[in-house]
Amino acid sequence: MALNIEDLRKFFGEGSTAQQLLVWGVFQSVITSLLAPALAELQQAEYHLLPNQLLSPADVATAVNRAFMTMAEGITEANGSGIDEARLRIMRDLAGDAPSPTDLVTALRRGLIQRHGTGSDSTSFQQGIAEGNLLDKWTDVVAGLAVQWPTPADALAAVLEGQVTETDGKALYEKFGGDPQYYDLLYNTRGNAPTPIEALTLANRGIIPWTGTGPTATSYQQAFLEGPWRNKWLKPYESLGEYYPPPETVRALLETGAIDNAQASKWWSEQGLSQQTITEYITAANNTKNAAARGLTTSSVLDMYYGQLISESDCRKLLSLFAIDTQNADLLISYADMRRSIAAVGTAVSRIQTLYVDRKIDEATGRESLSRLKIPGQAIDGLINTWNLEASVNVRTLTESQIVDAFAEGVYNQAEAQSELEAIGYTPYDAWTLLSVKNKGPLPNKPPKIVAAPLGAVIPGVT
């Protein structure tokens, strides 16, 4: 039923209920606004006296989730706002965040979490997606990202290393996310070229040319440009391609006269030798060359001095030609003198030994002679003891003919002559035979013809 103007006037008319509600409502708003500061101050004073304001259920759930409150404390607090335990537990689960999809994928790939599983206590990949802001329909898609694919750079490496053909490599490059327009650029800048030194060897042998650039060029210039070195070093590196003989080879060339001092100095200087070292090399080379021209060596000079063919002064002069300093020359000359002295003493001792063993001198004379050679007393005792042993076995024996002649002249009888012959190695039968021949007829007491008897005891002074 539609209201007309008259009905509205009656509804809001003087003394009507609507008029009273409207007037008192406006009046209440005015009074509330005027008293608001005072009421607020009053309320604050009340809160200081009675601080019993409860946390909101959402804050309680967050506090429990972050371990700022126990679940029992949280339930007590939430009950004051009309929230029971079951709802508080749900709010607590909603208050926390799950790992990001990226972290979940990493955890799944590493085997830290299971793929499937749901529930507030589950830590599966499926539950992690559900607890995030990602819609559940993307779960399988995100899980597929856990499988790592090779990069476009890996596809380029597979082509360079001959693992796949260039066509298949380009397809893999695009599949792995590479932009086709940059394939050639990236391919040509991958891989290693020979080092500048290796490339120098290749160029010097004529295996590769010196110049030429571009992706397909195999020149020294391109090998250098494909390395990590700055281009300004190309020419200096090329200069290293010129071979320089080692310092010792340069010295040999100088000694043989193949090069002069100036050329040798240039090569040595360009190889880093100091001027002092170069001077020493030149001196050594010249000394060797001079010595070779004279046909002399250090050993030959010392041998001449040892044999007293040259004086000590001449020896020093000749040694100086070999760049031997004074200290080393003194050592070499002293060694030669010592060799000569040792040889002289050795010769003298040998002569004394011969005379002593041959009984030409007695022990006293031998000892005095050794003492005059400055042989130590203990050594003299050892030598004399040894010579005595030699002298004791150095006894001359009669020869076969002397024994037989002595028998013929009646110096020995048959038995004595046979004994002497047997002493120098004859068998009894052979001794009898020799004596019978000398007698010009068989002698009596012919012994049996048997093989030689074994050696008996040594007879001092006879055998």
C-alpha atoms as one frame of an Amber mdcrd trajectory, in Angstrom:
protein
   0.000   0.000   0.000   1.475   3.392  -1.001   1.907   6.149   1.631   0.684
   9.637   0.822   1.742  12.993   2.178  -0.938  13.022   4.801   0.146   9.700
   6.233   3.737  10.931   6.485   2.607  14.036   8.316   0.723  11.910  10.804
   3.758   9.540  11.224   6.186  12.386  11.927   3.629  14.742  13.371   3.818
  16.620  16.664   4.201  14.173  19.568   4.472  11.145  17.338   6.794   8.231
  18.201   8.862   8.773  15.068   9.396  12.412  15.957  10.569  11.430  19.444
  12.986   8.766  18.114  14.430  11.241  15.630  14.877  14.041  18.134  16.355
  11.857  20.862  18.645  10.079  18.355  20.116  13.360  17.171  20.410  14.577
  20.756  22.214  11.334  21.754  24.738  11.740  18.964  25.481  15.276  20.013
  25.879  14.339  23.640  28.092  11.345  22.741  30.384  13.535  20.660  30.652
  16.147  23.360  31.380  13.589  26.070  33.706  11.381  23.941  37.027  12.752
  25.319  35.861  12.488  28.870  34.484   9.009  28.316  37.719   7.901  26.651
  39.770   9.189  29.574  37.437   7.422  31.912  37.766   4.189  29.933  41.558
   4.392  29.950  41.564   4.913  33.684  39.374   1.850  34.021  41.792  -0.215
  31.839  44.706   0.797  34.060  42.778  -0.312  37.111  41.439  -3.496  35.485
  43.769  -4.587  32.544  41.701  -7.540  31.415  41.448  -6.918  27.669  41.750
 -10.276  25.799  43.922 -10.967  22.740  41.975 -11.433  19.571  41.499 -15.060
  18.512  43.737 -14.434  15.482  46.536 -13.116  17.722  46.106 -16.085  20.049
  46.449 -18.496  17.092  49.612 -16.679  15.927  51.082 -16.692  19.453  50.502
 -20.431  19.797  51.974 -21.069  16.303  55.100 -19.067  17.189  55.483 -20.785
  20.595  54.831 -17.576  22.511  51.943 -19.380  24.235  51.236 -23.018  24.927
  48.148 -24.588  23.448  46.588 -24.778  26.904  47.198 -21.048  27.473  45.855
 -20.281  24.027  42.669 -22.267  24.644  42.048 -20.389  27.884  42.577 -17.032
  26.165  40.459 -17.913  23.102  37.595 -19.217  25.217  37.149 -15.680  26.536
  36.328 -14.608  22.976  33.991 -17.523  22.335  36.500 -19.735  20.437  36.805
 -23.374  21.440  39.853 -25.654  21.152  38.968 -27.169  17.762  38.505 -23.762
  16.146  41.693 -22.449  17.779  43.672 -25.359  16.331  42.331 -24.568  12.871
  43.204 -20.898  13.319  46.725 -21.896  14.469  47.263 -23.947  11.283  46.042
 -21.009   9.212  48.376 -18.600  11.018  51.597 -20.220   9.686  53.136 -20.191
   6.195  54.339 -23.174   4.175  57.676 -23.108   2.321  57.581 -21.419  -1.062
  56.920 -23.584  -4.143  60.592 -23.181  -5.081  61.736 -24.450  -1.666  59.224
 -27.285  -1.795  60.552 -28.349  -5.204  64.116 -28.314  -3.868  63.134 -30.315
  -0.757  61.290 -32.848  -2.914  64.285 -33.226  -5.248  66.609 -33.793  -2.330
  64.293 -36.377  -0.776  63.659 -34.309   2.331  59.849 -34.575   1.987  57.398
 -37.030   0.474  55.440 -36.283  -2.689  51.976 -37.115  -1.320  50.246 -36.641
   2.020  47.616 -34.324   3.561  46.611 -33.126   6.998  47.736 -30.519   9.480
  50.633 -32.722  10.656  51.804 -33.671   7.151  55.041 -32.213   5.742  54.583
 -33.513   2.203  54.967 -31.606  -1.045  51.188 -31.903  -1.596  50.407 -30.404
   1.813  52.965 -27.632   1.313  51.240 -26.519  -1.906  47.864 -26.683  -0.184
  49.040 -24.452   2.685  50.344 -21.784   0.304  48.584 -19.274  -1.868  49.022
 -21.437  -4.968  45.905 -23.202  -6.199  46.020 -26.958  -5.703  45.572 -27.572
  -9.434  49.205 -26.494  -9.960  50.626 -29.169  -7.666  51.725 -31.573 -10.425
  53.117 -28.753 -12.532  55.277 -27.439  -9.715  56.354 -30.982  -8.833  57.528
 -31.427 -12.413  59.905 -28.510 -11.892  61.774 -30.614  -9.339  63.459 -32.364
 -12.260  66.433 -30.267 -13.334  66.938 -29.873 -17.068  70.268 -29.124 -18.712
  70.917 -25.504 -19.645  71.326 -24.104 -23.167  75.067 -23.970 -22.442  74.997
 -27.747 -21.850  73.460 -28.256 -25.292  76.271 -26.192 -26.841  78.863 -28.238
 -24.961  77.262 -31.481 -26.188  77.688 -30.319 -29.804  81.296 -29.184 -29.248
  82.222 -32.481 -27.597  80.623 -34.566 -30.347  77.893 -36.019 -28.142  75.082
 -34.963 -30.503  74.870 -33.657 -34.055  74.618 -29.931 -34.691  70.956 -30.308
 -35.735  70.025 -32.181 -32.572  72.111 -29.746 -30.546  70.160 -26.765 -31.880
  66.878 -28.508 -31.041  68.066 -29.221 -27.499  69.364 -25.641 -27.161  65.868
 -24.293 -27.906  64.195 -26.930 -25.742  66.385 -25.932 -22.801  65.346 -22.301
 -23.183  67.974 -20.864 -25.532  67.085 -18.118 -28.015  67.758 -19.403 -31.600
  69.016 -16.018 -32.804  71.997 -16.249 -30.427  72.894 -19.886 -31.113  75.733
 -19.216 -33.561  77.214 -16.472 -31.391  77.205 -18.633 -28.269  78.469 -21.698
 -30.141  81.412 -19.844 -31.672  82.460 -18.424 -28.309  82.427 -21.791 -26.542
  85.375 -24.188 -26.251  89.099 -23.595 -25.798  91.687 -22.680 -28.383  95.381
 -23.697 -28.217  97.426 -21.547 -25.862  99.595 -18.874 -27.512 102.703 -21.015
 -26.960 101.073 -24.130 -28.439  99.797 -22.084 -31.363 103.360 -20.783 -31.922
 104.570 -24.354 -32.342 101.748 -25.092 -34.789 102.519 -21.965 -36.807 106.298
 -22.522 -36.808 105.777 -26.035 -38.165 103.473 -24.750 -40.897 100.471 -26.625
 -39.554  98.414 -23.424 -39.288  98.891 -19.989 -40.945  99.921 -16.943 -38.965
  96.972 -14.716 -39.900  93.241 -15.074 -40.490  90.162 -14.430 -38.394  86.584
 -15.669 -38.197  84.662 -18.552 -36.634  86.068 -21.084 -39.128  89.669 -19.780
 -39.187  92.426 -21.958 -37.677  95.267 -19.428 -37.695  97.637 -18.281 -34.969
  95.829 -14.935 -34.911  92.430 -16.574 -34.387  93.809 -18.960 -31.732  95.085
 -15.962 -29.773  91.805 -14.046 -30.150  89.807 -17.043 -28.880  91.827 -17.099
 -25.639  91.365 -14.961 -22.520  94.281 -12.652 -23.381  93.808  -9.030 -24.409
  94.278  -8.424 -28.109  97.103  -5.908 -27.621  99.423  -8.789 -26.670  99.089
 -10.566 -30.043 102.221  -9.093 -31.646 104.443  -9.549 -28.581 103.393 -13.179
 -28.409 104.172 -13.651 -32.083 107.720 -12.439 -31.389 108.177 -15.415 -29.055
 107.940 -17.647 -32.114 111.584 -16.872 -32.952 113.786 -19.601 -31.445 116.726
 -18.613 -29.263 119.387 -21.199 -28.372 119.727 -21.937 -24.632 122.573 -20.123
 -22.826 124.827 -23.202 -22.779 124.301 -23.743 -26.506 125.216 -20.108 -27.128
 128.391 -20.675 -25.120 129.221 -23.740 -27.222 128.694 -21.759 -30.418 131.004
 -19.022 -29.097 133.669 -21.547 -28.091 133.692 -23.081 -31.585 133.808 -19.668
 -33.265 130.399 -20.013 -34.917 129.346 -16.661 -33.412 131.230 -13.726 -31.987
 131.018 -12.086 -28.568 128.502  -9.488 -29.763 125.998 -12.040 -31.051 126.411
 -14.186 -27.946 125.883 -11.147 -25.708 122.717 -10.210 -27.636 121.176 -13.665
 -27.251 122.118 -13.934 -23.573 120.773 -10.468 -22.835 117.447 -11.200 -24.544
 117.114 -14.342 -22.443 117.387 -12.372 -19.206 121.044 -12.862 -18.215 122.612
  -9.956 -16.339 125.672  -8.169 -17.739 127.861  -9.694 -15.036 126.687 -13.200
 -15.925 127.251 -12.496 -19.638 130.812 -11.369 -18.893 131.439 -14.566 -16.924
 130.046 -16.703 -19.756 132.279 -14.952 -22.299 135.365 -15.363 -20.063 134.658
 -19.061 -19.574 134.095 -19.598 -23.312 137.300 -17.780 -24.242 139.337 -19.683
 -21.644 138.021 -22.983 -22.950 138.755 -21.932 -26.516 142.317 -20.867 -25.614
 142.950 -24.040 -23.677 141.658 -26.163 -26.542 143.961 -24.276 -28.924 146.920
 -25.083 -26.688 145.839 -28.695 -26.347 145.859 -28.374 -22.567 143.407 -29.405
 -19.886 143.428 -28.876 -16.150 144.333 -32.536 -15.640 147.244 -32.384 -18.075
 148.666 -29.300 -16.334 148.431 -30.994 -12.925 149.961 -34.186 -14.327 152.947
 -32.206 -15.633 153.385 -30.593 -12.225 153.011 -33.986 -10.507 155.746 -35.362
 -12.751 157.870 -32.262 -11.947 158.009 -31.304 -15.612 156.913 -27.754 -14.757
 157.424 -25.605 -11.691 154.732 -24.534  -9.256 154.843 -21.009 -10.712 154.299
 -22.288 -14.271 151.493 -24.527 -13.034 149.690 -21.550 -11.484 150.005 -19.535
 -14.689 148.544 -22.342 -16.777 145.684 -22.939 -14.316 144.759 -19.257 -14.544
 143.983 -19.792 -18.244 141.094 -21.991 -17.125 139.711 -19.181 -14.905 140.681
 -21.126 -11.773 140.969 -18.721  -8.878 143.894 -18.627  -6.433 142.127 -20.558
  -3.672 141.182 -23.460  -5.940 144.641 -23.415  -7.554 146.216 -23.780  -4.082
 143.989 -26.789  -3.383 144.821 -28.466  -6.693 148.590 -27.912  -6.298 148.501
 -29.128  -2.690 146.637 -32.234  -3.802 149.260 -32.903  -6.490 152.052 -32.456
  -3.904 150.278 -34.844  -1.559 149.887 -37.444  -4.340 153.589 -37.188  -5.125
 154.539 -37.572  -1.462 152.245 -40.534  -0.986 153.635 -42.203  -4.095 157.216
 -41.619  -2.946 156.526 -43.052   0.495 154.731 -45.990  -1.057 157.693 -46.718
  -3.318 160.128 -46.482  -0.407 158.046 -48.767   1.800 157.759 -51.279  -1.036
 161.555 -51.274  -1.460 162.112 -51.791   2.275 159.614 -54.651   2.213 161.483
 -56.367  -0.636 164.836 -56.073   1.148 163.386 -57.306   4.455 161.546 -60.307
   3.005 164.638 -61.237   0.994 166.619 -61.016   4.277 168.868 -58.273   2.953
 168.173 -56.156   6.038 167.242 -57.095   9.572 164.223 -56.025  11.636 166.037
 -53.145  13.347 167.099 -51.665  10.019 163.584 -52.089   8.669 162.012 -50.346
  11.633 164.518 -47.477  11.480 163.883 -47.018   7.753 160.106 -46.898   8.230
 160.476 -44.481  11.121 162.576 -42.114   8.961 159.669 -42.140   6.467 157.514
 -40.884   9.364 155.388 -44.025   9.416 153.491 -44.177  12.767 154.791 -46.685
  15.296 151.611 -48.760  15.365 151.658 -48.983  11.568 155.320 -50.037  11.657
 154.436 -52.925  13.998 151.737 -54.045  11.603 154.063 -53.882   8.589 156.882
 -55.789  10.339 154.486 -58.524  11.478 153.211 -58.941   7.948 156.726 -58.969
   6.481 157.847 -61.568   9.028 155.071 -63.855   7.818 156.119 -63.301   4.215
 159.763 -63.930   5.066 158.901 -67.164   6.867 157.399 -68.640   3.717 159.895
 -66.994   1.347 162.462 -69.921   1.397 164.129 -71.078  -1.785 164.088 -74.834
  -2.456 166.465 -76.958  -4.521 165.412 -77.627  -8.048 164.997 -81.083  -9.566
 168.341 -80.931 -11.368 170.192 -79.677  -8.270 168.878 -82.589  -6.178 169.777
 -85.155  -8.838 173.277 -83.634  -9.243 173.770 -83.709  -5.471 172.921 -87.458
  -5.565 175.369 -88.042  -8.398 178.127 -86.243  -6.514 177.475 -88.321  -3.378
 176.106 -85.389  -1.384 172.803 -87.243  -0.921 172.303 -90.946  -0.640 169.420
 -92.596  -2.493 166.949 -92.224   0.368 167.817 -88.552   0.971 167.624 -87.671
  -2.702 164.259 -89.436  -3.076 162.912 -87.597  -0.005 163.987 -84.208  -1.429
 162.336 -84.928  -4.761 159.167 -86.033  -3.069 159.225 -82.787  -1.032 159.055
 -80.687  -4.216 156.140 -82.720  -5.620 157.438 -85.966  -7.139 155.876 -89.351
  -6.386 158.183 -91.985  -4.877 158.196 -93.897  -8.164 159.000 -90.767 -10.246
 161.745 -89.753  -7.767 163.312 -93.250  -8.046 163.079 -93.039 -11.841 164.950
 -89.678 -12.015 167.699 -90.920  -9.727 167.979 -94.204 -11.705 168.394 -92.241
 -14.942 171.149 -90.146 -13.346 172.737 -93.383 -12.045 172.516 -94.860 -15.572
 170.871 -97.940 -14.191 168.050 -99.024 -11.917 168.535 -98.335  -8.274 167.489
-100.743  -5.541 164.291-100.385  -3.504 162.070 -99.660  -6.489 158.717 -98.320
  -5.133 155.386 -99.377  -6.577 154.007 -97.303  -9.407 150.944 -95.583  -7.897
 149.170 -92.250  -8.356 150.379 -89.223  -6.465 149.714 -89.387  -2.755 147.546
 -86.703  -1.183 149.329 -83.645   0.134 150.727 -84.077   3.592 151.542 -81.514
   6.251 153.594 -78.462   5.255 157.260 -78.808   6.224 158.524 -75.359   7.340
 161.606 -74.278   5.433 161.158 -77.015   2.814 157.737 -76.821   1.233
